[in-house]
């Protein structure tokens, strides 16, 4: 019985870690973006603002936490107490798992507002892997569903 619980715990932990978000800075490209054409525009940074990039909720943390909580809660009491413990453990574990997934995947970002040479303003949110200041001359690369600002 203990071996089963350990295996369930390890499997849920692996699923929880597998849900971590992909960090993509201005220098990072995914495989499908390689050799794809991008449009290039030039401009000047008007403002830089720190933001939080919230993760997409996958449900992995909630499911993993609920499974672990159910297993742990079922060890409480006997008979009906085990059932109530399993239900309570699943609820609490699901809440904890969701919060752990969110905090593990939340990351810092920057919102860059750029005045393009055409006179139009654009704003781009991305990972803070380059330092930008108001007045910096930059280029904006757009294509394949992604836009990034670089020096």
N, C-alpha and C positions, 0 to 999 in steps of 0.2 A: 504494500500500500504506500509506504514512504517513497519507494522508487518511482511509482506513478506520479506522485505529487511533485517530486523533483523534476521529472521529465516535463510535466505540464508547466511548471514554473520556468524552466529553461526555454521551452518553446515560446511561451508568452513573452519572455524577455527578449528573445531574438526577434519576434514580430514587432515589439515596441521599438527596438533599435532600427529595424528595417524601415520604419516610417519616417525617419529623419529626412528633412528637406535638403534639396540640392542647393548649395550656395553658388550663385552665379554673379561674378563681378564683371566689370567691363572688359577684362582680359580673358574671360572664360567663354568658350563656345561649346555647344552640344554637337554631337556627331552630325545631325541633320542640317546644321547651319554651315558646315564646311563646304566650300566651293559654291555657295549660294550667293547670288548677287545682292548687294545692299546699296541703297541710295545714301549719298553723303551730302550733308548740309553743314554750313559753317555759321558760327555766331559767337556771342559773348555772354558769359555767365552773368545773369542779373542778381540771382540770389541762391544761397545754399542753405538748406534746412535739414537738420537731423530728424529722421522718422524711424518708426518701428515697422519692420516687415513682419506681419503676422502670418503664420503658416496656414496652409490649407489643412483642414481637419480631415484626417484619413479614417478615423474611427479605430485605428489599431491600438492606440493607448487606452481607449474606453473598453474595447473588447478584451484586451490583455489584462487590464486592471480588474475587470469584472470576473474573468476566469480565475485569476489568482485570489481575488477576494472571496469567491464562492468556495474554492478549495480550503482556504484558511478558515472561513466562517463555518464550514461544515464540521470542523473539529470542536465547536462549542457545544457543550451539553450532550444530550442523548435523545433519541427519538425525535419528537417535534422540535426540540431545541436545536437539533442539527439542521433541520429544514429552515427554521427561522434564521439561524446563524448563517446558512448558505445564502439566503436571500439578502439579508442585511450586508453580508460581506461582498456580494456581487454589486450591490448598489454603491456602497462606499468605495470599493475597488474601482468601479467604473468611473466615478467622479475623480478619484485620485489619478487614475491612469490618463484621463483626458487632460487634466492639468499638467501632469508630467510631460505628456507629448507636446502640449502647447509651449511650455517653457523651454523644452529641449530644442524646439525648432524655431522659436522666435529669434530674430536677429536685427541688428542695426542696419539702417540704410540712410541714404541722402536723397532729398528731393532737389533737383537742379532745375531752376527756371532759366531758360536761355532765350535771349533776343537774337533771332536769326538774322542773317544779312538781308533777307527779304522783308524784314520789318515785322514778321510774325513771331509770337511768343510760343514756346513749347515748354512743357515740364516733363521731366523724366525721373523716375525713382529707380535707384540701383544700389548695389552693395558699395560701401565706402572704400574701395580698393585704390582709388586715386584721390589726392587732395585737390579740391577745387575752391577757388575764391572768386568773389564778385570781381568782374573785370577780366577774368581769364578768357583767352581766345580758345575755343573748343570746336570739335567736330561732332556731329550727331550721325550715327550710323543706324539705319533702319532697314529691316528686311527679315523675312522668314518669321514674322510674328514677334520680333524682339527689336527694341531700340536701346541704344547705349550712348553715353557721352564719354568722349576721350579727349586727351590733349593732343 
